[in-house]
């Protein structure tokens, strides 16, 4: 299954795009994420973007500061260690899904 915009809820698709930006280094720890700029860049509504921000805040990847905005969370050693098993599982699942059926 491909992870296109049509194959998953929009907020999940947005969160996935932001995760890829984190992994690639396009977004840096502590960087403020402009809601207006991101909604324009991703061509999505601000409401859908806010929902993706909520998802990623619960995951510990972003943080919301009242009256300041949304920022990329600076990882701690504990958060890195907590996320390693999930990341390995996600890579294995992705590899299995991309394999052709026998």
Backbone atoms as SQL, in Angstrom:
CREATE TABLE atoms (id INTEGER PRIMARY KEY, chain TEXT, resi INTEGER, resn TEXT, atom TEXT, x REAL, y REAL, z REAL);
INSERT INTO atoms VALUES
  (1, 'A', 1, 'UNK', 'N', 0.846, -1.183, 0.000),
  (2, 'A', 1, 'UNK', 'CA', 0.000, 0.000, 0.000),
  (3, 'A', 1, 'UNK', 'C', 0.886, 1.240, 0.000),
  (4, 'A', 2, 'UNK', 'N', 0.612, 2.159, -0.849),
  (5, 'A', 2, 'UNK', 'CA', 1.374, 3.398, -0.884),
  (6, 'A', 2, 'UNK', 'C', 0.741, 4.401, 0.062),
  (7, 'A', 3, 'UNK', 'N', 1.568, 5.243, 0.627),
  (8, 'A', 3, 'UNK', 'CA', 1.083, 6.244, 1.576),
  (9, 'A', 3, 'UNK', 'C', 0.825, 7.549, 0.847),
  (10, 'A', 4, 'UNK', 'N', -0.175, 7.542, -0.001),
  (11, 'A', 4, 'UNK', 'CA', -0.538, 8.753, -0.713),
  (12, 'A', 4, 'UNK', 'C', -1.542, 9.528, 0.115),
  (13, 'A', 5, 'UNK', 'N', -1.784, 10.715, -0.312),
  (14, 'A', 5, 'UNK', 'CA', -2.717, 11.591, 0.385),
  (15, 'A', 5, 'UNK', 'C', -4.110, 10.975, 0.459),
  (16, 'A', 6, 'UNK', 'N', -4.479, 10.176, -0.532),
  (17, 'A', 6, 'UNK', 'CA', -5.813, 9.581, -0.577),
  (18, 'A', 6, 'UNK', 'C', -5.919, 8.286, 0.222),
  (19, 'A', 7, 'UNK', 'N', -4.796, 7.666, 0.570),
  (20, 'A', 7, 'UNK', 'CA', -4.844, 6.347, 1.197),
  (21, 'A', 7, 'UNK', 'C', -4.866, 6.382, 2.719),
  (22, 'A', 8, 'UNK', 'N', -4.892, 7.563, 3.314),
  (23, 'A', 8, 'UNK', 'CA', -4.901, 7.670, 4.779),
  (24, 'A', 8, 'UNK', 'C', -5.583, 8.976, 5.168),
  (25, 'A', 9, 'UNK', 'N', -5.991, 9.083, 6.448),
  (26, 'A', 9, 'UNK', 'CA', -6.578, 10.357, 6.897),
  (27, 'A', 9, 'UNK', 'C', -5.592, 11.510, 6.654),
  (28, 'A', 10, 'UNK', 'N', -6.122, 12.660, 6.303),
  (29, 'A', 10, 'UNK', 'CA', -5.278, 13.800, 5.950),
  (30, 'A', 10, 'UNK', 'C', -4.327, 14.191, 7.079),
  (31, 'A', 11, 'UNK', 'N', -4.806, 14.185, 8.319),
  (32, 'A', 11, 'UNK', 'CA', -3.929, 14.565, 9.435),
  (33, 'A', 11, 'UNK', 'C', -2.766, 13.583, 9.580),
  (34, 'A', 12, 'UNK', 'N', -2.999, 12.292, 9.312),
  (35, 'A', 12, 'UNK', 'CA', -1.917, 11.300, 9.359),
  (36, 'A', 12, 'UNK', 'C', -0.918, 11.538, 8.231),
  (37, 'A', 13, 'UNK', 'N', -1.432, 11.885, 7.047),
  (38, 'A', 13, 'UNK', 'CA', -0.559, 12.172, 5.911),
  (39, 'A', 13, 'UNK', 'C', 0.326, 13.378, 6.214),
  (40, 'A', 14, 'UNK', 'N', -0.265, 14.410, 6.810),
  (41, 'A', 14, 'UNK', 'CA', 0.497, 15.614, 7.167),
  (42, 'A', 14, 'UNK', 'C', 1.566, 15.262, 8.195),
  (43, 'A', 15, 'UNK', 'N', 1.175, 14.496, 9.223),
  (44, 'A', 15, 'UNK', 'CA', 2.134, 14.100, 10.260),
  (45, 'A', 15, 'UNK', 'C', 3.287, 13.307, 9.643),
  (46, 'A', 16, 'UNK', 'N', 2.972, 12.428, 8.696),
  (47, 'A', 16, 'UNK', 'CA', 4.022, 11.652, 8.040),
  (48, 'A', 16, 'UNK', 'C', 4.973, 12.569, 7.272),
  (49, 'A', 17, 'UNK', 'N', 4.431, 13.543, 6.562),
  (50, 'A', 17, 'UNK', 'CA', 5.273, 14.496, 5.825),
  (51, 'A', 17, 'UNK', 'C', 6.184, 15.269, 6.783),
  (52, 'A', 18, 'UNK', 'N', 5.645, 15.704, 7.917),
  (53, 'A', 18, 'UNK', 'CA', 6.461, 16.445, 8.884),
  (54, 'A', 18, 'UNK', 'C', 7.527, 15.530, 9.478),
  (55, 'A', 19, 'UNK', 'N', 7.179, 14.266, 9.764),
  (56, 'A', 19, 'UNK', 'CA', 8.174, 13.309, 10.268),
  (57, 'A', 19, 'UNK', 'C', 9.330, 13.171, 9.278),
  (58, 'A', 20, 'UNK', 'N', 9.002, 13.076, 7.995),
  (59, 'A', 20, 'UNK', 'CA', 10.054, 12.972, 6.973),
  (60, 'A', 20, 'UNK', 'C', 10.934, 14.217, 6.966),
  (61, 'A', 21, 'UNK', 'N', 10.339, 15.373, 7.201),
  (62, 'A', 21, 'UNK', 'CA', 11.110, 16.618, 7.270),
  (63, 'A', 21, 'UNK', 'C', 12.020, 16.622, 8.500),
  (64, 'A', 22, 'UNK', 'N', 11.567, 16.007, 9.584),
  (65, 'A', 22, 'UNK', 'CA', 12.399, 15.887, 10.783),
  (66, 'A', 22, 'UNK', 'C', 13.574, 14.951, 10.513),
  (67, 'A', 23, 'UNK', 'N', 13.280, 13.803, 9.908),
  (68, 'A', 23, 'UNK', 'CA', 14.310, 12.806, 9.632),
  (69, 'A', 23, 'UNK', 'C', 15.363, 13.356, 8.677),
  (70, 'A', 24, 'UNK', 'N', 14.932, 14.088, 7.672),
  (71, 'A', 24, 'UNK', 'CA', 15.865, 14.620, 6.669),
  (72, 'A', 24, 'UNK', 'C', 16.690, 15.793, 7.192),
  (73, 'A', 25, 'UNK', 'N', 16.291, 16.342, 8.338),
  (74, 'A', 25, 'UNK', 'CA', 17.003, 17.492, 8.881),
  (75, 'A', 25, 'UNK', 'C', 16.480, 18.818, 8.373),
  (76, 'A', 26, 'UNK', 'N', 15.432, 18.754, 7.562),
  (77, 'A', 26, 'UNK', 'CA', 14.821, 19.984, 7.052),
  (78, 'A', 26, 'UNK', 'C', 14.243, 20.821, 8.197),
  (79, 'A', 27, 'UNK', 'N', 13.755, 20.134, 9.224),
  (80, 'A', 27, 'UNK', 'CA', 13.300, 20.797, 10.452),
  (81, 'A', 27, 'UNK', 'C', 14.298, 20.475, 11.557),
  (82, 'A', 28, 'UNK', 'N', 14.716, 21.477, 12.283),
  (83, 'A', 28, 'UNK', 'CA', 15.743, 21.338, 13.320),
  (84, 'A', 28, 'UNK', 'C', 15.123, 21.373, 14.716),
  (85, 'A', 29, 'UNK', 'N', 15.756, 20.706, 15.694),
  (86, 'A', 29, 'UNK', 'CA', 15.268, 20.780, 17.074),
  (87, 'A', 29, 'UNK', 'C', 15.166, 22.232, 17.538),
  (88, 'A', 30, 'UNK', 'N', 14.033, 22.554, 18.149),
  (89, 'A', 30, 'UNK', 'CA', 13.800, 23.898, 18.652),
  (90, 'A', 30, 'UNK', 'C', 13.212, 24.861, 17.634),
  (91, 'A', 31, 'UNK', 'N', 13.170, 24.460, 16.374),
  (92, 'A', 31, 'UNK', 'CA', 12.656, 25.339, 15.313),
  (93, 'A', 31, 'UNK', 'C', 11.156, 25.545, 15.457),
  (94, 'A', 32, 'UNK', 'N', 10.720, 26.793, 15.287),
  (95, 'A', 32, 'UNK', 'CA', 9.290, 27.116, 15.312),
  (96, 'A', 32, 'UNK', 'C', 8.691, 26.740, 13.971),
  (97, 'A', 33, 'UNK', 'N', 7.510, 26.127, 14.004),
  (98, 'A', 33, 'UNK', 'CA', 6.806, 25.745, 12.780),
  (99, 'A', 33, 'UNK', 'C', 5.677, 26.735, 12.554),
  (100, 'A', 34, 'UNK', 'N', 5.747, 27.460, 11.480),
  (101, 'A', 34, 'UNK', 'CA', 4.725, 28.447, 11.137),
  (102, 'A', 34, 'UNK', 'C', 3.500, 27.734, 10.569),
  (103, 'A', 35, 'UNK', 'N', 2.387, 27.882, 11.271),
  (104, 'A', 35, 'UNK', 'CA', 1.143, 27.256, 10.830),
  (105, 'A', 35, 'UNK', 'C', 0.744, 27.745, 9.440),
  (106, 'A', 36, 'UNK', 'N', 0.807, 29.041, 9.227),
  (107, 'A', 36, 'UNK', 'CA', 0.413, 29.614, 7.933),
  (108, 'A', 36, 'UNK', 'C', 1.322, 29.118, 6.811),
  (109, 'A', 37, 'UNK', 'N', 2.629, 29.141, 7.039),
  (110, 'A', 37, 'UNK', 'CA', 3.577, 28.723, 6.003),
  (111, 'A', 37, 'UNK', 'C', 3.441, 27.237, 5.689),
  (112, 'A', 38, 'UNK', 'N', 3.272, 26.417, 6.720),
  (113, 'A', 38, 'UNK', 'CA', 3.156, 24.975, 6.496),
  (114, 'A', 38, 'UNK', 'C', 1.854, 24.606, 5.805),
  (115, 'A', 39, 'UNK', 'N', 0.758, 25.261, 6.180),
  (116, 'A', 39, 'UNK', 'CA', -0.506, 24.933, 5.517),
  (117, 'A', 39, 'UNK', 'C', -0.425, 25.300, 4.034),
  (118, 'A', 40, 'UNK', 'N', 0.265, 26.378, 3.727),
  (119, 'A', 40, 'UNK', 'CA', 0.445, 26.767, 2.323),
  (120, 'A', 40, 'UNK', 'C', 1.392, 25.806, 1.609),
  (121, 'A', 41, 'UNK', 'N', 2.510, 25.468, 2.256),
  (122, 'A', 41, 'UNK', 'CA', 3.511, 24.572, 1.665),
  (123, 'A', 41, 'UNK', 'C', 2.923, 23.192, 1.364),
  (124, 'A', 42, 'UNK', 'N', 2.131, 22.662, 2.299),
  (125, 'A', 42, 'UNK', 'CA', 1.547, 21.327, 2.133),
  (126, 'A', 42, 'UNK', 'C', 0.195, 21.352, 1.423),
  (127, 'A', 43, 'UNK', 'N', -0.311, 22.556, 1.178),
  (128, 'A', 43, 'UNK', 'CA', -1.606, 22.739, 0.517),
  (129, 'A', 43, 'UNK', 'C', -2.726, 22.028, 1.273),
  (130, 'A', 44, 'UNK', 'N', -2.781, 22.315, 2.586),
  (131, 'A', 44, 'UNK', 'CA', -3.813, 21.742, 3.452),
  (132, 'A', 44, 'UNK', 'C', -4.412, 22.857, 4.302),
  (133, 'A', 45, 'UNK', 'N', -5.570, 22.578, 4.889),
  (134, 'A', 45, 'UNK', 'CA', -6.197, 23.573, 5.757),
  (135, 'A', 45, 'UNK', 'C', -5.433, 23.665, 7.077),
  (136, 'A', 46, 'UNK', 'N', -5.572, 24.798, 7.725),
  (137, 'A', 46, 'UNK', 'CA', -4.917, 24.976, 9.021),
  (138, 'A', 46, 'UNK', 'C', -5.521, 24.049, 10.066),
  (139, 'A', 47, 'UNK', 'N', -6.821, 23.727, 9.941),
  (140, 'A', 47, 'UNK', 'CA', -7.438, 22.791, 10.888),
  (141, 'A', 47, 'UNK', 'C', -6.810, 21.406, 10.783),
  (142, 'A', 48, 'UNK', 'N', -6.596, 20.924, 9.563),
  (143, 'A', 48, 'UNK', 'CA', -5.952, 19.617, 9.372),
  (144, 'A', 48, 'UNK', 'C', -4.518, 19.648, 9.890),
  (145, 'A', 49, 'UNK', 'N', -3.835, 20.760, 9.670),
  (146, 'A', 49, 'UNK', 'CA', -2.467, 20.905, 10.153),
  (147, 'A', 49, 'UNK', 'C', -2.438, 20.887, 11.680),
  (148, 'A', 50, 'UNK', 'N', -3.382, 21.567, 12.311),
  (149, 'A', 50, 'UNK', 'CA', -3.447, 21.575, 13.783),
  (150, 'A', 50, 'UNK', 'C', -3.667, 20.167, 14.329),
  (151, 'A', 51, 'UNK', 'N', -4.506, 19.383, 13.653),
  (152, 'A', 51, 'UNK', 'CA', -4.738, 18.004, 14.084),
  (153, 'A', 51, 'UNK', 'C', -3.447, 17.194, 13.985),
  (154, 'A', 52, 'UNK', 'N', -2.690, 17.383, 12.919),
  (155, 'A', 52, 'UNK', 'CA', -1.397, 16.704, 12.783),
  (156, 'A', 52, 'UNK', 'C', -0.441, 17.156, 13.886),
  (157, 'A', 53, 'UNK', 'N', -0.450, 18.447, 14.213),
  (158, 'A', 53, 'UNK', 'CA', 0.378, 18.949, 15.309),
  (159, 'A', 53, 'UNK', 'C', 0.004, 18.267, 16.621),
  (160, 'A', 54, 'UNK', 'N', -1.306, 18.083, 16.867),
  (161, 'A', 54, 'UNK', 'CA', -1.745, 17.405, 18.099),
  (162, 'A', 54, 'UNK', 'C', -1.230, 15.969, 18.135),
  (163, 'A', 55, 'UNK', 'N', -1.318, 15.273, 17.007),
  (164, 'A', 55, 'UNK', 'CA', -0.822, 13.895, 16.927),
  (165, 'A', 55, 'UNK', 'C', 0.661, 13.859, 17.273),
  (166, 'A', 56, 'UNK', 'N', 1.426, 14.747, 16.664),
  (167, 'A', 56, 'UNK', 'CA', 2.873, 14.737, 16.846),
  (168, 'A', 56, 'UNK', 'C', 3.294, 15.246, 18.218),
  (169, 'A', 57, 'UNK', 'N', 2.474, 16.096, 18.819),
  (170, 'A', 57, 'UNK', 'CA', 2.746, 16.541, 20.187),
  (171, 'A', 57, 'UNK', 'C', 2.574, 15.364, 21.143),
  (172, 'A', 58, 'UNK', 'N', 1.521, 14.566, 20.936),
  (173, 'A', 58, 'UNK', 'CA', 1.312, 13.368, 21.767),
  (174, 'A', 58, 'UNK', 'C', 2.453, 12.373, 21.597),
  (175, 'A', 59, 'UNK', 'N', 3.033, 12.325, 20.402),
  (176, 'A', 59, 'UNK', 'CA', 4.165, 11.433, 20.133),
  (177, 'A', 59, 'UNK', 'C', 5.471, 11.976, 20.709),
  (178, 'A', 60, 'UNK', 'N', 5.465, 13.228, 21.150),
  (179, 'A', 60, 'UNK', 'CA', 6.667, 13.830, 21.711),
  (180, 'A', 60, 'UNK', 'C', 7.611, 14.418, 20.672),
  (181, 'A', 61, 'UNK', 'N', 7.155, 14.545, 19.436),
  (182, 'A', 61, 'UNK', 'CA', 8.013, 15.086, 18.380),
  (183, 'A', 61, 'UNK', 'C', 7.914, 16.603, 18.257),
  (184, 'A', 62, 'UNK', 'N', 6.774, 17.145, 18.651),
  (185, 'A', 62, 'UNK', 'CA', 6.564, 18.592, 18.647),
  (186, 'A', 62, 'UNK', 'C', 6.116, 19.021, 20.031),
  (187, 'A', 63, 'UNK', 'N', 6.223, 20.313, 20.305),
  (188, 'A', 63, 'UNK', 'CA', 5.683, 20.849, 21.564),
  (189, 'A', 63, 'UNK', 'C', 4.920, 22.128, 21.246),
  (190, 'A', 64, 'UNK', 'N', 3.823, 22.316, 21.954),
  (191, 'A', 64, 'UNK', 'CA', 3.000, 23.513, 21.783),
  (192, 'A', 64, 'UNK', 'C', 3.256, 24.432, 22.964),
  (193, 'A', 65, 'UNK', 'N', 3.576, 25.676, 22.680),
  (194, 'A', 65, 'UNK', 'CA', 3.762, 26.681, 23.721),
  (195, 'A', 65, 'UNK', 'C', 2.664, 27.724, 23.559),
  (196, 'A', 66, 'UNK', 'N', 1.863, 27.886, 24.596),
  (197, 'A', 66, 'UNK', 'CA', 0.744, 28.821, 24.554),
  (198, 'A', 66, 'UNK', 'C', 1.215, 30.216, 24.160),
  (199, 'A', 67, 'UNK', 'N', 0.492, 30.811, 23.240),
  (200, 'A', 67, 'UNK', 'CA', 0.760, 32.158, 22.721),
  (201, 'A', 67, 'UNK', 'C', 2.100, 32.291, 21.994),
  (202, 'A', 68, 'UNK', 'N', 2.767, 31.172, 21.732),
  (203, 'A', 68, 'UNK', 'CA', 4.042, 31.233, 20.998),
  (204, 'A', 68, 'UNK', 'C', 4.018, 30.392, 19.741),
  (205, 'A', 69, 'UNK', 'N', 3.338, 29.244, 19.783),
  (206, 'A', 69, 'UNK', 'CA', 3.264, 28.401, 18.595),
  (207, 'A', 69, 'UNK', 'C', 3.719, 26.981, 18.838),
  (208, 'A', 70, 'UNK', 'N', 4.045, 26.320, 17.737),
  (209, 'A', 70, 'UNK', 'CA', 4.465, 24.921, 17.759),
  (210, 'A', 70, 'UNK', 'C', 5.943, 24.863, 17.388),
  (211, 'A', 71, 'UNK', 'N', 6.683, 24.044, 18.129),
  (212, 'A', 71, 'UNK', 'CA', 8.124, 23.930, 17.946),
  (213, 'A', 71, 'UNK', 'C', 8.521, 22.464, 17.817),
  (214, 'A', 72, 'UNK', 'N', 9.621, 22.223, 17.107),
  (215, 'A', 72, 'UNK', 'CA', 10.187, 20.884, 17.037),
  (216, 'A', 72, 'UNK', 'C', 10.790, 20.584, 18.405),
  (217, 'A', 73, 'UNK', 'N', 10.426, 19.453, 18.963),
  (218, 'A', 73, 'UNK', 'CA', 10.922, 19.056, 20.280),
  (219, 'A', 73, 'UNK', 'C', 12.398, 18.693, 20.175),
  (220, 'A', 74, 'UNK', 'N', 13.197, 19.146, 21.125),
  (221, 'A', 74, 'UNK', 'CA', 14.594, 18.744, 21.201),
  (222, 'A', 74, 'UNK', 'C', 14.640, 17.392, 21.894),
  (223, 'A', 75, 'UNK', 'N', 15.156, 16.357, 21.213),
  (224, 'A', 75, 'UNK', 'CA', 15.125, 15.019, 21.807),
  (225, 'A', 75, 'UNK', 'C', 16.083, 14.887, 22.986),
  (226, 'A', 76, 'UNK', 'N', 15.656, 14.081, 23.938),
  (227, 'A', 76, 'UNK', 'CA', 16.512, 13.716, 25.063),
  (228, 'A', 76, 'UNK', 'C', 17.003, 12.293, 24.818),
  (229, 'A', 77, 'UNK', 'N', 18.014, 11.872, 25.535),
  (230, 'A', 77, 'UNK', 'CA', 18.507, 10.506, 25.382),
  (231, 'A', 77, 'UNK', 'C', 17.400, 9.506, 25.716),
  (232, 'A', 78, 'UNK', 'N', 16.602, 9.805, 26.735),
  (233, 'A', 78, 'UNK', 'CA', 15.508, 8.901, 27.111),
  (234, 'A', 78, 'UNK', 'C', 14.486, 8.772, 25.983),
  (235, 'A', 79, 'UNK', 'N', 14.135, 9.892, 25.345),
  (236, 'A', 79, 'UNK', 'CA', 13.146, 9.817, 24.259),
  (237, 'A', 79, 'UNK', 'C', 13.710, 9.072, 23.054),
  (238, 'A', 80, 'UNK', 'N', 14.993, 9.227, 22.801),
  (239, 'A', 80, 'UNK', 'CA', 15.622, 8.498, 21.696),
  (240, 'A', 80, 'UNK', 'C', 15.579, 7.002, 21.970),
  (241, 'A', 81, 'UNK', 'N', 15.928, 6.597, 23.182),
  (242, 'A', 81, 'UNK', 'CA', 15.915, 5.176, 23.543),
  (243, 'A', 81, 'UNK', 'C', 14.500, 4.609, 23.499),
  (244, 'A', 82, 'UNK', 'N', 13.514, 5.393, 23.899),
  (245, 'A', 82, 'UNK', 'CA', 12.117, 4.939, 23.858),
  (246, 'A', 82, 'UNK', 'C', 11.639, 4.731, 22.432),
  (247, 'A', 83, 'UNK', 'N', 12.109, 5.550, 21.508),
  (248, 'A', 83, 'UNK', 'CA', 11.629, 5.492, 20.129),
  (249, 'A', 83, 'UNK', 'C', 12.381, 4.503, 19.246),
  (250, 'A', 84, 'UNK', 'N', 13.533, 4.016, 19.673),
  (251, 'A', 84, 'UNK', 'CA', 14.295, 3.084, 18.841),
  (252, 'A', 84, 'UNK', 'C', 13.509, 1.822, 18.495),
  (253, 'A', 85, 'UNK', 'N', 12.874, 1.143, 19.463),
  (254, 'A', 85, 'UNK', 'CA', 12.119, -0.065, 19.098),
  (255, 'A', 85, 'UNK', 'C', 10.990, 0.226, 18.111),
  (256, 'A', 86, 'UNK', 'N', 10.289, 1.330, 18.291),
  (257, 'A', 86, 'UNK', 'CA', 9.206, 1.684, 17.369),
  (258, 'A', 86, 'UNK', 'C', 9.738, 1.958, 15.972),
  (259, 'A', 87, 'UNK', 'N', 10.861, 2.643, 15.895),
  (260, 'A', 87, 'UNK', 'CA', 11.444, 2.962, 14.590),
  (261, 'A', 87, 'UNK', 'C', 11.882, 1.686, 13.873),
  (262, 'A', 88, 'UNK', 'N', 12.486, 0.758, 14.606),
  (263, 'A', 88, 'UNK', 'CA', 12.908, -0.509, 14.004),
  (264, 'A', 88, 'UNK', 'C', 11.697, -1.295, 13.513),
  (265, 'A', 89, 'UNK', 'N', 10.648, -1.324, 14.314),
  (266, 'A', 89, 'UNK', 'CA', 9.419, -2.032, 13.924),
  (267, 'A', 89, 'UNK', 'C', 8.811, -1.398, 12.669),
  (268, 'A', 90, 'UNK', 'N', 8.789, -0.088, 12.614),
  (269, 'A', 90, 'UNK', 'CA', 8.228, 0.610, 11.453),
  (270, 'A', 90, 'UNK', 'C', 9.031, 0.298, 10.192),
  (271, 'A', 91, 'UNK', 'N', 10.359, 0.251, 10.312),
  (272, 'A', 91, 'UNK', 'CA', 11.194, -0.081, 9.151),
  (273, 'A', 91, 'UNK', 'C', 10.935, -1.507, 8.680),
  (274, 'A', 92, 'UNK', 'N', 10.805, -2.447, 9.630),
  (275, 'A', 92, 'UNK', 'CA', 10.529, -3.836, 9.252),
  (276, 'A', 92, 'UNK', 'C', 9.163, -3.955, 8.582),
  (277, 'A', 93, 'UNK', 'N', 8.161, -3.276, 9.120),
  (278, 'A', 93, 'UNK', 'CA', 6.819, -3.313, 8.540),
  (279, 'A', 93, 'UNK', 'C', 6.834, -2.731, 7.129),
  (280, 'A', 94, 'UNK', 'N', 7.536, -1.628, 6.953),
  (281, 'A', 94, 'UNK', 'CA', 7.624, -0.998, 5.638),
  (282, 'A', 94, 'UNK', 'C', 8.314, -1.922, 4.639),
  (283, 'A', 95, 'UNK', 'N', 9.381, -2.571, 5.068),
  (284, 'A', 95, 'UNK', 'CA', 10.093, -3.498, 4.184),
  (285, 'A', 95, 'UNK', 'C', 9.204, -4.676, 3.809),
  (286, 'A', 96, 'UNK', 'N', 8.463, -5.202, 4.770),
  (287, 'A', 96, 'UNK', 'CA', 7.574, -6.335, 4.499),
  (288, 'A', 96, 'UNK', 'C', 6.467, -5.944, 3.524),
  (289, 'A', 97, 'UNK', 'N', 5.942, -4.736, 3.665),
  (290, 'A', 97, 'UNK', 'CA', 4.872, -4.285, 2.776),
  (291, 'A', 97, 'UNK', 'C', 5.367, -4.064, 1.354),
  (292, 'A', 98, 'UNK', 'N', 6.627, -3.725, 1.210),
  (293, 'A', 98, 'UNK', 'CA', 7.154, -3.449, -0.126),
  (294, 'A', 98, 'UNK', 'C', 7.593, -4.716, -0.859),
  (295, 'A', 99, 'UNK', 'N', 7.664, -5.838, -0.140),
  (296, 'A', 99, 'UNK', 'CA', 8.057, -7.099, -0.774),
  (297, 'A', 99, 'UNK', 'C', 6.911, -7.624, -1.632),
  (298, 'A', 100, 'UNK', 'N', 7.263, -8.141, -2.780),
  (299, 'A', 100, 'UNK', 'CA', 6.250, -8.715, -3.675),
  (300, 'A', 100, 'UNK', 'C', 5.766, -10.043, -3.101),
  (301, 'A', 101, 'UNK', 'N', 4.464, -10.350, -3.256),
  (302, 'A', 101, 'UNK', 'CA', 3.966, -11.636, -2.772),
  (303, 'A', 101, 'UNK', 'C', 4.626, -12.785, -3.528),
  (304, 'A', 102, 'UNK', 'N', 4.847, -13.881, -2.806),
  (305, 'A', 102, 'UNK', 'CA', 5.521, -15.050, -3.406),
  (306, 'A', 102, 'UNK', 'C', 4.586, -15.843, -4.284);
